[in-house]
Amino acid sequence: MTELAAAARVLGVDSPAHPLVSDVEYLSLVARGFPVKTLDRIADEVAPGDAKFKYRIVPKASYARSKMTRRLSAPQSVVVTRIASVWAEAVRIWKSEEEARSVLGRP
């Protein structure tokens, strides 16, 4: 499994109903901008108890504008992809979401 495929699964953009055929297709999704729900999804995965975590990824004003268009910008989507890739790799290595959170949350 490629790094982008793992990130796509974490973000929910690769599903049985709409499978991604290639990394190029995934990158075209990133260029168009992910739906806002992908930011909410990764924030809930990485920091379920922190309601403000998503504002560290996308500033609150930008998030509000994105909610109006229902899409993140391409640069915001790149950041979300990077976080999803790191998250997927951490869960793969530590074999549990709790352990991954513990390791990633350490100063």
Secondary structure, DSSP 8 states (H G I E B T S, - for coil): --HHHHHHHHHT-S-SSS----HHHHHHHHHH--BHHHHHHHHHHH-TT-TTHHHHHS-HHHHHHHHHHTB--HHHHHHHHHHHHHHHHHHHHHSSHHHHHHHHT--
